[in-house]
Amino acid sequence: MTIRTAGVELGGTKTIVVRAEGASIIEQRTLPTTTPAETLGAAERILHKWNAAAPFAALGIAAFGPIDLARGVMLDTPKPHWQGVPVVDRLASGLACPTALDTDVNGAAMAELRWGAGATEGFRSLCYITIGTGVGGGLVVDGRPVHGVMHPEIGHIRVRRAADDRFAGICPFHGDCLEGLVSGPALAARFATPGTDIPADHPGWAAVAAELADAIATLFLVTSVDAVLIGGGVGMARAHLFPMVRQRVLASLGGYLPFLTPETADRRIAAPVLGARAGPLGAIALALSAL
């Protein structure tokens, strides 16, 4: 029997509401992420309309963070108006089905492990980094997302700065953490031009690649995952960054990790196999995990 589920990928810029049968998305709606009342209200109406027509077995919510996963409530986020918002209560209210919540990046990593890089490459563990409005990172090992007191906050780790980089960073909490250096708004501030207008041959990309590579090298050393996938609006739109990042990761590690070599780097530092579908399918992966 085909399992019917629904999912919400709540991103910093856009929100995607989907319903699926098994791993196949059969309907998708995209909304701008504005205020909680507007965005969650619209998503809630879509879910209730779909559920009335054909009830789902489970709901998955893959949200930007930081978020209190136990209570389903947004924490002190840089996105205005969202602090303290009860995301799960708003979206799951009135739906008689189990609900699973995790970060959008943990959800995307789960989808990749289940239907993407895990299926094509045989990987059992993944780190998924998304570079867009912010920078987030999810970790999944043996099909289970990694949690501690809360979820990983990879976007806010500090990295070694490129020697000639004087950009101060834009994170309101940490200045030049990874998010403050390489997110979409950070790139626009760093290059003094919208991200889509920055040419691929701009010399400033060298510093961006070096700082992103430092974070990725650290992740391989700390987590020993099979691969680090880089998605998001910036990550997938800037293919020229991948060779630069791979080269710098390999140089940084100096051959220390036997599984990460010039011959394997293309597989282990890569774009998501699912592409832009990793996010919405992440919400569906979470829904299935709720069952």
N, C-alpha and C positions, 0 to 999 in steps of 0.2 A: 504494500500500500504506500502511495506517495504521501510524504509528510508535508503539510502546508504550514509555513512559518512566515513571520514578518520581521522586519528589522529596521532600525533607525541608525544611520551613521550621522551623528551630530558633530559637524566640523566647525572650525572657527570662522569659515567664510560661507560655507553652504551646508545644508542638511539634506540627506538623501533618505527617502522613505521607500522601502521595497517590500514586496511580498514574493515568496518563492515556493516552488514545489521541489523538494529535494535540494539539489545544488543549482537549480535553474531559476533565475529571476524572471518572473512572468509579468511584473509591473513595477515601474519605478517613477517616483516623483521627486523633483529637486526644488528646494526652497532656499532662499537666502537666509543665513543665520544673522538675525538682527537682534531684537529684544527677546527675552524669554517668553513673554506673553504672545508675541506674534509668531515666533518660530515653533514653539512647543504647541501652541494652540492649533496652528495649521496642521502640524504633524499628527496631533491627536485626532483631529477631524478625519484625516485620511485613514488612519488606522481603524477608527470606529466604523467608517463606511465600508472598508474592505471586510472587516470582521463580521459585520451584519450580513454581507452577501455570502461569505464563505469563511466560517470561523477558523482561526489559526490554532495550531497546537502549541506554539510558543512564540515569544517575542524576544529579540535580541537588541540591546542598545549599546552601541559603540560610540563613546562620547569623548570629546576633547577634555583635557584636564587642566589643572589637577581636580580630581573628584574623589569624594569619600565613597569607596565602593561598597562599604557595609551599609551606609544609609542612603546611597543614591543621591547625594547632595553635592553641588559644586563647591569647591574650596576657593581660596583667594586667588582667582584667576586674573591675568592681565586683561581679559576681555570684559569691557564695562557692562555692568548691570547683571552679570551672571553669578556673582558670589552668593552662596547660600540657596541657590535655586534647587528645589527638589525634583530633579529630572525624572527619576523613575516613577514617583507618585503621579506626575503629570502625564507621562506617556502610557503607563500601564493601567491607570485608573479605569475601572469598568471593563477590563478585559479578563475573562476567566481562563487564564492560561499562565503557565510558569514564565518568568522573565529572568533573563541574565543580563548583567551589566558589566562592562569592562571599558578600558580605554579604546579609542579608535585604532591606535597602533597595535595593541595586543590583539584586537579583533582581526586586523589586517594580517598580522603574523599567523594567527590561527588559520585564516583562510588560505594563506600561502602554503602553510605546512600541509593542509588537508587536500587542496585542489591545485596548487601552483608549484612552487619550487620543491616542496616536499614530495609531490607526486612525480615530477619530471626528473629530479636529481637524487631522490632517495634521502633527502635531508631529514633528520629527526629533531633538529633544533634550529631556531632562526632568531635573528634580531631584525626587526623592521623599523627603519627610521623614515619618518615623513618630514619633508622640508616644504613648508608652505607658509601660511600666516604665522605659524610658530614652528618649532621643531619638537617632535615627540619621538619616543622610542619604545617599542614593545619587545618583550622577550617571551618566547614559547619554547619549552623543553619537553620532549616526549608528549606533545599534544596538550600540555598544560601551560597556561600563562603564568608567568612568575610574578608573585606578589610578596610583599612583606607587611610592614605596618600600613603601607599604601602601595601604589603601583610604581614601577620605575619612572624616574623623571630624567631621562637621558638628555633631553634638550637643555637642561640647566647645569650640566657638568662644565667645569672649567677646562680649557684646552691650552696647550702651549701656543703662544702667538707666533706667527711668522715674523722673522727678524726685522723686516722693514714695514710691518703693518702697524699703523698708528690709529686705526679706527677704534673709537672708544666703546662701540657696542650700544645697543638700544634697549636691552632688557631692563624693565623698571626695578627688578629685584637684584640682578647681578651684573648689569652692564655688559661685560664681554664674555658671558657664557656662550655655549654653542648657539643657542637660539638668538642671543643678542648679536651674533656675528654673521650667521648664514641664513636666517629665515628670510622670507620674501621682503618684509618691511626693512630688515637689516640691510639687505642687498641694495634696496632703493636708497637708503640713507648713505650707505658706504660709497655707492657709485654716483650719487646725486642725480639719479634718473630712474624711471620706472623699470622694474626688473625685466619686463618683456623687451625693453629697448636696449639692454646692455649687450654689446656685441660679444660673440664667443671668443674673439681674439683680444679682448681687453686684458691688459697685463695684471689687473687687480684680481683676476680669477686665481692666480697662483697662490695668493694668501688664503683665499677661501678654500681651495683644495687642500692646502697644507693643514689648516685648522680642522676641517672635516676629517681628514685622514688621521690626525692625532686622536680624535675621539674614536674612530673606528678601530685603530690599532689597540687602544685601551679596552674596547669592548671585546675584541678577540682574546686578549690576554686575561681579562677578568671572567668572562662567561664561557669561553671555549665553544661558542656556537659553530654550527656548520657553515653559516653564511650570514652576511649582513646585507639586507636589501634596502635600497634607497628609493622611496616613492614620494608622493606629494606633488603639488603643482610645480614647484621649483625642481625637485629631484628628477622627475620624469621628463621635464622640458629641457633640461640642460645635459644632454648626452655627452657633450664634450668634457664634462667634469669627471666622468668615470675613469678614463685612462689616467688622468692627472692624479686622482685620488688613489687608484690602485698602485701607481708607481711610488707615491709617497708612503703608503702603508707598508709596502714591501721594504722600502729603504729604512723606515722607522724600526721595523721588527728585525731587520738584519739577518733573516733566515732562521730566526729562533723557533718559529712554529712550523713543524714539518708539513702540516696540511695546507699551509698557505704559501704558495710558490708562484713564480711567474707563469707556470703552466696552469695553475688552478685559480688564479686570482680573478679571471673573467667570470667564473662560476660562483665564487665565494663573496665577491663584492659586485653586486649586480642590481639591475632594475627588477621590480617585482614581475614574476611571470604573468600574473593576472592583470598587470597594468592598473588602469583606473578602476577596475572591478574589485580590486583587493579590499577597498574600504567597505562598499556595500555588502560584499560577500562576507566580510568580517562580521557584520551584524547578524547575518544568517548563520554563520558558524557558531556565534554565541547563542542564538536561539536553539540550535540543535544541541548545544552543550547543556542547555537548561532541561532537556528531556532525558 
